[in-house]
Amino acid sequence: MLLLMEEVTPQEGQQRVQNGAMLVDVREQSEYDEVHAQGAALLPLSELESRFSELPKDKELVMICRSGARSKQAGEYLMQSGYSKVVNLSGGTMAWAAAGLPTEGESS
């Protein structure tokens, strides 16, 4: 069964996080250290299969990566693994930063 994941803009993603959703960055540690959306939790895609159970099932998850491709892949995996409230942040961290939303890291 193919599950379609909702895509949200950076502004919508930030709004959802402010309303209690969890922002999950699936990039690797070095990319995350360089710059990430403020408040994002790091769970690299390479570790997702072994660590996804750390993520809450009772909260909406807003998935983010650099441009939106890896986070979409991660979100689809989570949905197939029984998570129902998962959305993908369209455009990823690049779009988040371009929208002027708060970032943290070495280059922010």
C-alpha positions, 0 to 999 in steps of 0.5 A: 500500500502506497502511503502519500505523505503531506508536504508542508512549507517551511512556514507551515512546518515551523507552525506545526513545531510551535504547536507541538510537532517534533522536527526530525533532521535526517542528515548526517552529523557533519551536515547538521553541525554546519547548519540546522533548523532551530530545535531540530532533533538529529536522527541520520537516515543511515541510523533510521532503521535501528533507531526509529523507535526512539521517535514518539508515535503520539506526536506529529513528526516534521521530517527535514533534510537538506532539500527534501529528498532524504526526509521524504524517504525517511518519512515514508519508511516511518509511515510503513513502520506504523507512524501515522502523523508524518509530514515532509518539509518541502525544500528542506533546510535550504528552504527553511533558511531561505525563508528567514526561519531560525537556524543553529550551527557553525554557519548560522 
